[in-house]
Amino acid sequence: MKLKLDNALSLVALGVLGVLNSAHAAPVYEIVNIDNYDLKGTLEGTRNGYALGVNANDELVGISKGKKKLSTSDVEDGVIDVEDGIAPEESITYSITEPIIANNFAFIAAQNGAEGAWLPTFDSISGTTPPSDTTVINSVDSFYYGINDAGVKVGSMTSPEKKTENTATTEVTDDYWYYRDFEFRGVVKTGDSEIPLPPPYTQYVKDDKTVELGGWSAASAVNNNNLVVGYASTDISKYGGDRVTYCLSSDNTLPLDVCVQREQYPNKSGTRNIQYQTRAYVWQIDNGVATGTTLPLGLTPASGSTLTFTAQALGVNDNGVVVGRSHVYRNNNTDKLRQDAAYWSKDADGNYQYHWIKMGDSISNSIAYDINDNGIVVGSYRSYIQGYLRDKFFYFDINTPDVGYVTPNDFATKLTDLSSKPRDINNKGQVVGYIETTYDKEKPRPKAGFLYEKSTGEFSNLNTLLTCESKGYEKGSDGNWTRHPVEVQDGSGKVLTYKSDILVVEASSINEDGTIVGTAFIRKPSYQFDDKGNVVVGENGLPLFELSGNGDPVTAYIPRMVVLKPTTNGEACTVNDSTETGNYERKGAASLAWLLALPLIWFRRRKG
């Protein structure tokens, strides 16, 4: 099964969820990575976990993020159990004067995993060590996005940190400057062997000077013929070239590599001064060797154009048809430059040809995420619906391109304004992704994972298909279902109680057996912390929890990897949450933030 990322595209913000209840005849699902009403869903030493792809052998890949950095005082009485609660996050900035600290770690998990069923297991890329090992500071961020049936894994990584002595008289906060050779690069891993996927463009040449930039690339999916798809830099942007030229000039007082690093880091607005011409790219892996091919852009740039054009490949089927998105002039009109969903297939001569998935003028942009072996593409487009910009899930059959794309109805018999995005489709036509679950137009809308059955047109919120145990309920002696009470000891010595809760917020991948992996929110209590972001610890050595006015722990959601399997041994839960009188308070929200996100820094101080 082809597996992919949206990680390198745009961040998906997930709010606190409401759950829709709708009639359905879809399969009943149970969450199989539950342990004592909690999810085994991230690596030890990290806060958040996300499953991104699953193959036919029930093996998955994912990402853990939010590494804890513990102070020496944390080991005096033992490290705080990270599963007890939620500590504050400390924002970081990308700086050439500070060491580079990794915050993202690749993991694998499997139904028949060597260390336990569906237990997230750290998988090293480029020499990284487990985030639980606090004796080592990793500088390499690593990501897995896909896995094929042979266990070939694909993703990306950053270069390890380098440093050079800081001899400047200004901006001195450390004895060294810190930089790296590249910001991210595609990688394939088979067993213990790694195959880097360098882009075709890595150097800037001006006159007699050559600057090593590294470029960028990412591998987003792999099919069962070891064809890897993603994207790669093929040239530098006009402004990026200007910034490198500045680094070469006498006006620059920094070491050349350090100046280039500063320009490649994201600035306060999240953009990078050095950007690249980026193209969809494929690599064929044979006998440990990667052979790369640039896929055609959806347009021909004008001679002398200084615009930066982008195309990305995100999914591939076993027939070698690639899907993604590309800049295109709609209907060859240069006034209508858009980024739209596309697919690439080989012609009779074996060359890849670009195909636009036609979009109307009301569509601002579109993207394709995956394609199954029957030629069914799934993607989303953005358009105004009822006066608001929304993303809507569509499917498209490459065998009948003149028919155009189809927008399925979701929870109504007509088009709604609920935003939705698919992530994956299997050969049975089952599609998974996420959808908004409330219709309030003026507030952030919570989201939930969905399952769409193309054969029947059935569209289901996955939370309505779960067994009660999978949602955090337990059955009492009276036969009634209630949420499982979770007890935690406070730094004051008191035992506090809150109620368990599990909500599936995004489905990322589905295999042919119907196994679904993705992300769920679980409820945890929040620690108290001072104005410096330090966790407040009581005299008994345990952290103090934040309490509501009623003295109950304040809780919030955090994301964890989740695995759902169809079951014939249970029924879909019909308990109405609104009838419960929970002794907790919702606060804040968790979010999926994939690439180059902020690390979780843990401190604590004693309270006398």
C-alpha positions as CSV (number, residue, x, y, z in Angstrom):
1,M,0.0,0.0,0.0
2,K,1.3,3.5,-0.9
3,L,1.7,5.8,2.1
4,K,2.3,9.5,2.1
5,L,2.7,12.7,4.0
6,D,1.0,16.0,4.1
7,N,3.7,16.9,6.6
8,A,5.9,18.7,4.2
9,L,3.0,20.7,2.9
10,S,0.8,22.6,5.3
11,L,0.1,22.1,9.0
12,V,-3.2,20.7,10.1
13,A,-4.6,22.4,13.2
14,L,-7.0,20.2,15.2
15,G,-9.3,21.8,17.8
16,V,-11.1,20.1,20.7
17,L,-13.5,17.7,19.1
18,G,-17.2,17.2,19.0
19,V,-18.4,13.9,17.7
20,L,-21.2,13.5,15.2
21,N,-23.6,10.6,15.6
22,S,-25.1,9.3,12.4
23,A,-26.8,6.1,11.2
24,H,-24.4,3.8,9.5
25,A,-23.8,0.2,8.4
26,A,-20.0,0.5,8.1
27,P,-17.7,-1.9,9.9
28,V,-17.3,-1.7,13.7
29,Y,-13.8,-0.7,14.7
30,E,-11.8,-1.2,17.9
31,I,-8.6,0.6,18.8
32,V,-6.0,-2.1,19.4
33,N,-3.1,-0.1,20.8
34,I,-4.9,0.7,24.1
35,D,-3.2,-0.1,27.4
36,N,-5.3,0.5,30.5
37,Y,-7.5,3.1,28.8
38,D,-4.4,4.9,27.5
39,L,-2.8,4.8,24.1
40,K,0.6,3.3,23.4
41,G,1.1,6.1,20.9
42,T,4.5,7.8,21.1
43,L,8.1,7.1,21.9
44,E,9.4,7.2,25.5
45,G,10.8,10.6,26.1
46,T,8.4,12.4,23.7
47,R,5.0,14.0,24.1
48,N,3.2,13.5,20.8
49,G,2.9,10.7,18.3
50,Y,1.4,10.3,14.8
51,A,1.0,7.2,12.6
52,L,1.4,8.0,8.9
53,G,1.4,4.8,7.0
54,V,0.5,1.1,7.3
55,N,1.3,-1.8,4.9
56,A,-0.4,-5.2,4.2
57,N,1.6,-6.9,7.0
58,D,0.3,-4.6,9.7
59,E,3.5,-2.7,10.0
60,L,3.3,1.1,10.4
61,V,5.6,4.1,10.4
62,G,5.2,7.3,12.3
63,I,6.7,10.3,13.9
64,S,7.2,11.3,17.6
65,K,7.8,14.9,18.5
66,G,8.2,17.1,21.5
67,K,11.4,15.8,23.1
68,K,11.8,16.5,26.8
69,K,15.0,18.2,27.9
70,L,15.5,17.4,31.6
71,S,17.6,19.4,34.1
72,T,20.0,17.7,36.5
73,S,17.6,18.2,39.4
74,D,15.1,15.9,37.6
75,V,17.3,12.9,38.4
76,E,17.5,13.6,42.1
77,D,14.3,11.9,43.0
78,G,13.6,10.2,39.6
79,V,12.3,11.7,36.4
80,I,8.6,12.8,36.3
81,D,6.5,10.2,34.7
82,V,5.6,11.8,31.4
83,E,2.3,9.8,31.2
84,D,0.9,11.5,34.3
85,G,0.2,14.9,32.8
86,I,1.0,17.7,30.3
87,A,3.9,20.0,30.9
88,P,4.3,23.4,29.2
89,E,6.0,23.8,25.9
90,E,8.9,26.2,25.4
91,S,9.2,27.9,22.0
92,I,12.5,27.7,20.2
93,T,14.0,29.9,17.6
94,Y,16.3,28.7,14.8
95,S,19.6,30.4,15.6
96,I,23.1,30.2,14.3
97,T,24.4,31.0,17.8
98,E,22.7,28.1,19.6
99,P,23.2,24.3,19.3
100,I,20.7,22.5,17.0
101,I,18.4,20.2,19.0
102,A,16.3,17.6,17.2
103,N,12.6,17.5,18.0
104,N,11.3,14.8,15.6
105,F,12.0,11.1,15.7
106,A,10.9,8.3,13.4
107,F,9.4,5.2,14.7
108,I,7.9,1.9,13.6
109,A,5.3,-0.4,15.2
110,A,3.7,-3.7,14.2
111,Q,1.0,-6.1,15.3
112,N,3.8,-8.7,15.7
113,G,6.4,-6.3,16.9
114,A,9.5,-7.7,18.6
115,E,9.0,-5.4,21.6
116,G,5.2,-5.9,21.8
117,A,2.0,-5.5,19.7
118,W,1.8,-2.0,18.2
119,L,4.4,-0.6,20.5
120,P,6.1,2.5,19.0
121,T,9.8,1.5,18.5
122,F,12.5,4.0,17.8
123,D,14.1,3.6,14.4
124,S,17.4,5.4,13.9
125,I,18.1,7.5,10.8
126,S,21.5,9.1,10.2
127,G,22.8,8.0,13.5
128,T,20.1,9.4,15.8
129,T,19.7,8.0,19.2
130,P,16.4,7.4,21.1
131,P,14.8,10.5,22.6
132,S,14.7,8.7,26.0
133,D,18.5,8.8,26.0
134,T,19.1,12.1,27.8
135,T,22.9,11.6,27.7
136,V,22.9,12.5,24.0
137,I,21.7,15.6,22.3
138,N,20.5,14.7,18.8
139,S,20.7,17.3,16.1
140,V,19.1,15.3,13.3
141,D,15.3,15.6,12.8
142,S,14.0,12.4,11.2
143,F,10.6,11.6,9.6
144,Y,8.9,8.5,8.2
145,Y,6.0,9.0,5.8
146,G,5.5,5.7,4.1
147,I,6.2,2.0,4.0
148,N,5.6,-0.7,1.4
149,D,4.7,-4.4,1.8
150,A,8.4,-5.4,1.8
151,G,9.0,-3.1,4.7
152,V,10.9,-0.4,2.7
153,K,10.4,2.9,4.6
154,V,10.7,6.4,3.2
155,G,10.9,9.8,4.7
156,S,13.3,12.7,5.2
157,M,16.0,13.9,7.5
158,T,18.1,16.9,8.3
159,S,21.8,17.1,8.3
160,P,23.8,16.7,11.6
161,E,24.9,19.8,13.3
162,K,28.3,21.4,12.5
163,K,30.0,24.1,14.3
164,T,32.8,26.6,13.8
165,E,34.6,28.8,16.3
166,N,32.8,32.2,16.9
167,T,35.3,35.0,16.7
168,A,32.8,37.8,16.1
169,T,32.7,40.8,18.3
170,T,28.9,41.0,18.0
171,E,26.0,38.6,18.3
172,V,28.2,36.4,20.6
173,T,26.1,34.2,22.8
174,D,28.3,31.1,22.4
175,D,31.8,30.1,21.6
176,Y,30.7,28.6,18.3
177,W,28.5,29.2,15.2
178,Y,26.1,26.3,14.4
179,Y,25.0,25.2,11.0
180,R,24.3,22.1,8.9
181,D,24.9,20.9,5.3
182,F,21.2,20.7,4.4
183,E,17.8,21.4,5.8
184,F,16.0,18.2,4.7
185,R,16.8,15.3,2.4
186,G,14.8,12.3,1.3
187,V,15.9,8.9,2.7
188,V,15.0,5.3,2.1
189,K,15.6,2.6,4.7
190,T,15.6,-1.1,4.1
191,G,16.6,-3.1,7.2
192,D,19.6,-1.3,8.6
193,S,20.6,0.1,5.3
194,E,20.0,3.8,4.4
195,I,19.8,5.3,0.9
196,P,20.0,9.1,0.9
197,L,18.1,10.8,-1.9
198,P,20.0,14.0,-2.8
199,P,18.3,16.5,-5.1
200,P,19.8,17.4,-8.5
201,Y,20.5,20.9,-7.3
202,T,22.7,21.4,-4.3
203,Q,25.3,24.0,-5.3
204,Y,25.2,27.7,-6.1
205,V,27.8,28.7,-8.6
206,K,28.7,32.4,-9.3
207,D,31.7,33.3,-11.4
208,D,34.5,31.2,-9.9
209,K,32.9,30.6,-6.6
210,T,30.8,27.5,-5.6
211,V,28.6,27.5,-2.5
212,E,27.4,24.2,-1.0
213,L,23.7,24.8,-0.2
214,G,22.5,21.2,0.1
215,G,19.2,21.9,-1.6
216,W,16.2,19.9,-0.4
217,S,14.3,16.7,-1.1
218,A,11.7,14.5,0.5
219,A,10.3,11.0,-0.1
220,S,6.6,10.9,0.6
221,A,5.5,7.4,-0.7
222,V,6.8,4.1,-2.0
223,N,5.0,1.4,-4.0
224,N,5.6,-2.3,-4.0
225,N,8.0,-2.1,-6.9
226,N,10.3,0.2,-4.8
227,L,9.4,3.3,-6.8
228,V,9.7,6.2,-4.4
229,V,8.0,9.5,-5.0
230,G,8.5,12.9,-3.5
231,Y,10.0,16.2,-4.6
232,A,13.5,17.8,-5.0
233,S,15.2,21.1,-5.7
234,T,16.2,21.6,-9.3
235,D,17.4,25.3,-9.1
236,I,17.4,28.2,-6.7
237,S,14.8,31.0,-6.6
238,K,15.8,34.5,-7.8
239,Y,15.6,36.0,-4.3
240,G,17.4,33.0,-2.8
241,G,20.2,33.5,-5.3
242,D,20.4,37.2,-4.3
243,R,20.8,36.1,-0.6
244,V,23.6,33.7,-1.4
245,T,25.3,36.4,-3.4
246,Y,25.1,38.7,-0.3
247,C,26.8,35.9,1.7
248,L,29.6,36.0,-0.9
249,S,30.0,39.7,-0.7
250,S,32.3,41.8,1.5
251,D,29.3,43.1,3.3
252,N,28.9,39.8,5.0
253,T,30.9,39.5,8.2
254,L,29.8,35.9,9.0
255,P,31.6,32.7,7.9
256,L,30.1,31.7,4.5
257,D,28.5,28.4,5.7
258,V,27.0,30.3,8.7
259,C,25.6,33.1,6.6
260,V,24.0,30.5,4.3
261,Q,22.5,28.7,7.3
262,R,20.9,31.9,8.6
263,E,19.3,32.5,5.2
264,Q,18.0,28.9,5.1
265,Y,16.4,29.0,8.5
266,P,12.7,30.0,8.7
267,N,12.2,33.6,9.8
268,K,9.5,35.0,12.2
269,S,6.9,34.7,9.5
270,G,7.9,31.0,8.9
271,T,9.4,31.6,5.4
272,R,13.0,31.0,4.3
273,N,15.0,33.5,2.4
274,I,16.6,30.7,0.4
275,Q,13.9,29.0,-1.6
276,Y,14.3,26.5,-4.4
277,Q,12.6,25.7,-7.7
278,T,10.9,22.5,-6.6
279,R,9.7,19.6,-8.9
280,A,7.9,16.4,-8.4
281,Y,10.5,13.6,-8.4
282,V,10.7,9.8,-8.5
283,W,13.5,7.5,-7.5
284,Q,13.7,3.9,-8.6
285,I,15.4,1.7,-6.0
286,D,17.3,-1.3,-7.4
287,N,20.0,-3.2,-5.4
288,G,20.5,-0.4,-3.0
289,V,20.9,2.3,-5.7
290,A,18.5,5.2,-6.3
291,T,18.0,6.4,-9.8
292,G,16.1,9.7,-9.9
293,T,13.9,11.3,-12.5
294,T,12.4,14.8,-12.6
295,L,8.7,14.9,-13.4
296,P,7.5,17.6,-15.8
297,L,6.0,20.8,-14.4
298,G,2.4,21.6,-15.3
299,L,3.6,24.6,-17.4
300,T,6.5,25.9,-19.4
301,P,8.1,28.9,-17.6
302,A,8.5,32.0,-19.8
303,S,12.1,32.7,-21.0
304,G,13.8,34.8,-18.3
305,S,11.0,34.2,-15.8
306,T,12.0,35.0,-12.2
307,L,9.0,33.2,-10.6
308,T,9.4,30.2,-8.4
309,F,7.4,27.2,-9.5
310,T,6.6,24.2,-7.4
311,A,5.4,20.6,-8.0
312,Q,5.3,17.8,-5.5
313,A,4.5,14.0,-5.8
314,L,2.6,12.6,-2.8
315,G,1.3,9.2,-3.8
316,V,1.9,6.4,-6.2
317,N,0.2,3.1,-7.1
318,D,1.7,-0.2,-8.1
319,N,1.2,0.7,-11.8
320,G,3.6,3.6,-11.4
321,V,1.0,6.3,-11.7
322,V,2.1,9.3,-9.5
323,V,-0.2,11.9,-8.0
324,G,0.4,15.2,-6.3
325,R,0.2,18.9,-7.3
326,S,1.9,21.3,-9.6
327,H,1.8,24.9,-10.6
328,V,-0.2,25.2,-13.8
329,Y,-1.7,27.9,-16.1
330,R,-5.3,26.8,-16.2
331,N,-6.4,26.2,-19.8
332,N,-3.1,27.7,-20.9
333,N,-4.1,31.1,-19.7
334,T,-1.1,32.8,-18.1
335,D,-3.4,35.0,-16.1
336,K,-4.6,31.9,-14.2
337,L,-1.6,30.6,-12.4
338,R,-2.7,28.0,-9.8
339,Q,-1.4,25.1,-7.8
340,D,-3.6,22.2,-8.8
341,A,-4.0,18.4,-8.4
342,A,-2.2,16.4,-11.0
343,Y,-1.1,12.9,-12.0
344,W,1.9,11.7,-14.0
345,S,1.9,8.5,-16.1
346,K,4.3,7.0,-18.6
347,D,3.6,7.2,-22.3
348,A,4.4,4.5,-24.9
349,D,8.0,5.6,-24.9
350,G,8.3,5.2,-21.1
351,N,8.4,8.9,-20.4
352,Y,6.4,10.5,-17.7
353,Q,3.7,12.9,-18.9
354,Y,1.9,15.5,-16.8
355,H,-1.9,15.4,-16.5
356,W,-3.9,18.3,-15.0
357,I,-7.0,17.3,-13.0
358,K,-9.3,20.1,-14.4
359,M,-10.6,22.6,-11.9
360,G,-13.1,25.4,-12.4
361,D,-12.5,29.1,-11.9
362,S,-14.2,29.0,-8.5
363,I,-11.5,26.7,-7.2
364,S,-8.5,28.5,-5.7
365,N,-6.2,25.5,-5.6
366,S,-6.3,21.7,-5.3
367,I,-4.1,18.7,-4.4
368,A,-4.0,15.0,-4.9
369,Y,-2.8,12.8,-2.1
370,D,-3.1,9.2,-3.3
371,I,-4.2,6.8,-6.1
372,N,-5.1,3.1,-5.9
373,D,-4.3,0.4,-8.4
374,N,-7.7,1.0,-10.1
375,G,-6.8,4.5,-11.0
376,I,-9.0,6.3,-8.4
377,V,-7.3,9.5,-7.2
378,V,-8.3,11.2,-4.0
379,G,-7.6,14.8,-3.2
380,S,-9.1,18.0,-2.0
381,Y,-9.8,21.5,-3.5
382,R,-10.4,24.8,-1.9
383,S,-13.4,27.0,-2.7
384,Y,-15.9,29.4,-1.2
385,I,-18.9,27.6,0.2
386,Q,-21.6,29.7,1.8
387,G,-19.2,32.6,1.8
388,Y,-16.3,30.8,3.5
389,L,-13.2,29.2,2.1
390,R,-13.4,25.4,2.7
391,D,-11.4,22.4,1.7
392,K,-13.5,19.6,0.1
393,F,-12.6,15.9,-0.5
394,F,-12.9,14.7,-4.1
395,Y,-12.1,11.6,-6.1
396,F,-11.2,11.3,-9.7
397,D,-11.0,8.3,-12.1
398,I,-8.0,8.6,-14.5
399,N,-9.7,6.0,-16.7
400,T,-12.5,8.4,-17.5
401,P,-10.9,11.9,-17.2
402,D,-13.6,13.6,-19.1
403,V,-16.1,12.8,-16.4
404,G,-14.2,15.1,-14.0
405,Y,-13.8,15.0,-10.3
406,V,-16.6,14.0,-7.9
407,T,-17.3,15.6,-4.5
408,P,-19.0,13.0,-2.3
409,N,-21.7,14.1,0.1
410,D,-20.5,13.7,3.7
411,F,-23.1,13.8,6.5
412,A,-26.0,15.2,4.4
413,T,-27.8,14.4,1.2
414,K,-26.3,17.5,-0.4
415,L,-23.0,19.5,-0.4
416,T,-22.1,20.8,3.1
417,D,-19.6,23.4,4.1
418,L,-17.7,21.0,6.3
419,S,-14.0,21.0,5.3
420,S,-12.6,17.6,4.6
421,K,-9.3,16.1,3.3
422,P,-8.6,12.5,2.3
423,R,-5.2,10.9,3.1
424,D,-5.3,7.4,1.5
425,I,-7.4,5.0,-0.6
426,N,-7.1,1.2,-0.8
427,N,-8.0,-1.0,-3.8
428,K,-11.4,-1.6,-2.3
429,G,-12.2,2.1,-2.7
430,Q,-12.1,2.8,1.1
431,V,-10.9,6.3,1.7
432,V,-9.7,7.8,5.0
433,G,-8.9,11.3,6.1
434,Y,-10.4,14.0,8.3
435,I,-13.5,16.2,8.3
436,E,-14.9,19.0,10.4
437,T,-17.7,18.0,12.7
438,T,-19.5,21.3,13.6
439,Y,-21.2,23.9,11.5
440,D,-20.4,27.0,13.5
441,K,-19.0,29.4,11.0
442,E,-17.5,31.9,13.5
443,K,-15.4,29.5,15.6
444,P,-12.6,27.0,15.0
445,R,-14.2,23.8,14.0
446,P,-13.2,20.5,15.6
447,K,-12.2,17.6,13.3
448,A,-12.5,13.9,13.3
449,G,-11.2,11.0,11.2
450,F,-13.5,9.7,8.5
451,L,-14.1,6.5,6.5
452,Y,-15.7,6.8,3.1
453,E,-16.9,3.7,1.2
454,K,-16.8,4.6,-2.5
455,S,-18.8,1.5,-3.5
456,T,-21.8,2.6,-1.4
457,G,-21.2,6.3,-1.0
458,E,-21.3,5.8,2.8
459,F,-19.4,8.5,4.8
460,S,-18.7,7.8,8.5
461,N,-17.2,9.7,11.4
462,L,-14.8,7.0,12.7
463,N,-15.7,7.9,16.3
464,T,-19.2,6.7,15.6
465,L,-17.9,3.3,14.5
466,L,-15.8,2.6,17.6
467,T,-16.6,0.2,20.4
468,C,-17.3,1.8,23.8
469,E,-14.0,0.4,25.2
470,S,-12.2,2.2,22.4
471,K,-13.6,5.5,23.4
472,G,-12.5,5.3,27.1
473,Y,-15.7,3.7,28.5
474,E,-16.0,0.8,30.9
475,K,-19.1,-1.3,31.7
476,G,-20.3,-1.2,35.3
477,S,-21.9,-4.0,37.2
478,D,-25.3,-2.5,36.4
479,G,-24.6,-2.9,32.7
480,N,-24.2,0.8,32.0
481,W,-21.2,2.4,30.3
482,T,-19.4,5.2,32.0
483,R,-16.0,6.8,31.3
484,H,-13.1,5.1,33.1
485,P,-11.9,7.2,36.0
486,V,-8.2,7.9,36.0
487,E,-6.4,8.6,39.3
488,V,-3.2,10.7,39.6
489,Q,-1.3,11.7,42.8
490,D,-0.7,15.4,43.1
491,G,2.4,17.2,44.5
492,S,0.2,18.1,47.5
493,G,-0.3,14.4,48.3
494,K,-3.9,14.3,47.1
495,V,-5.3,11.8,44.7
496,L,-7.0,13.5,41.8
497,T,-9.5,12.0,39.4
498,Y,-10.5,12.8,35.8
499,K,-12.3,10.8,33.1
500,S,-10.6,9.0,30.2
501,D,-11.4,10.1,26.7
502,I,-10.1,9.0,23.3
503,L,-11.1,10.8,20.0
504,V,-9.8,9.8,16.6
505,V,-9.0,13.1,14.9
506,E,-7.3,12.0,11.6
507,A,-7.0,8.8,9.7
508,S,-3.8,8.7,7.6
509,S,-3.7,5.3,6.0
510,I,-5.8,2.2,5.4
511,N,-4.6,-1.2,4.1
512,E,-6.5,-3.8,2.1
513,D,-7.8,-5.5,5.3
514,G,-9.3,-2.3,6.6
515,T,-6.7,-1.6,9.3
516,I,-6.6,2.2,9.8
517,V,-3.8,4.2,11.4
518,G,-3.7,7.8,12.3
519,T,-3.9,10.2,15.2
520,A,-6.2,10.3,18.2
521,F,-6.5,12.8,21.1
522,I,-6.3,11.5,24.6
523,R,-7.1,13.4,27.7
524,K,-4.4,14.3,30.2
525,P,-4.3,16.7,33.2
526,S,-2.1,19.8,33.0
527,Y,0.8,20.5,35.3
528,Q,1.2,23.8,37.1
529,F,4.1,25.9,35.9
530,D,5.6,29.3,36.8
531,D,6.1,32.3,34.7
532,K,9.4,30.9,33.5
533,G,7.9,27.7,32.2
534,N,9.1,25.5,35.1
535,V,6.9,22.7,36.3
536,V,6.0,23.3,40.0
537,V,6.9,20.4,42.2
538,G,5.5,19.8,45.7
539,E,7.4,18.6,48.8
540,N,6.7,15.0,48.0
541,G,8.7,15.3,44.8
542,L,5.6,15.1,42.5
543,P,4.4,17.8,40.2
544,L,1.4,19.9,41.1
545,F,-1.5,19.8,38.7
546,E,-3.6,22.7,37.6
547,L,-7.0,22.7,39.3
548,S,-10.4,24.0,38.4
549,G,-12.5,26.1,40.8
550,N,-14.0,22.8,42.0
551,G,-10.6,21.4,42.9
552,D,-10.6,18.9,39.9
553,P,-7.7,18.6,37.5
554,V,-7.8,20.7,34.4
555,T,-7.4,18.5,31.4
556,A,-6.4,19.0,27.7
557,Y,-6.0,16.8,24.6
558,I,-2.6,15.6,23.3
559,P,-2.1,13.7,20.0
560,R,-1.1,10.0,19.9
561,M,-0.7,7.3,17.3
562,V,-3.8,5.2,17.0
563,V,-4.5,1.8,15.3
564,L,-8.0,0.8,14.4
565,K,-9.1,-2.7,13.3
566,P,-12.5,-4.0,12.1
567,T,-14.1,-6.3,14.7
568,T,-17.0,-8.7,14.8
569,N,-16.9,-9.1,18.5
570,G,-18.4,-5.8,19.5
571,E,-21.0,-3.1,18.7
572,A,-20.5,0.6,17.9
573,C,-20.9,2.6,21.0
574,T,-24.1,4.7,21.3
575,V,-23.5,6.2,24.7
576,N,-24.5,9.9,24.7
577,D,-21.7,11.9,26.2
578,S,-24.0,14.8,26.9
579,T,-25.7,12.9,29.6
580,E,-22.5,12.6,31.7
581,T,-21.5,15.0,34.5
582,G,-17.8,15.0,34.0
583,N,-15.6,16.4,36.8
584,Y,-13.0,17.9,34.4
585,E,-12.7,21.0,32.4
586,R,-11.5,21.2,28.8
587,K,-8.7,23.6,28.2
588,G,-6.6,24.4,25.3
589,A,-6.1,22.3,22.2
590,A,-3.5,20.0,20.7
591,S,-2.3,20.3,17.1
592,L,-0.5,18.3,14.5
593,A,2.7,20.1,13.7
594,W,5.0,18.0,11.6
595,L,8.1,19.5,10.3
596,L,10.6,21.7,12.3
597,A,8.1,22.1,15.1
598,L,8.9,23.3,18.6
599,P,10.5,21.0,21.2
600,L,9.0,20.4,24.6
601,I,11.4,21.6,27.3
602,W,10.8,20.3,30.8
603,F,12.1,21.9,34.0
604,R,10.9,21.8,37.5
605,R,11.5,23.6,40.8
606,R,10.7,22.8,44.4
607,K,7.9,24.5,46.2
608,G,8.4,24.8,49.9
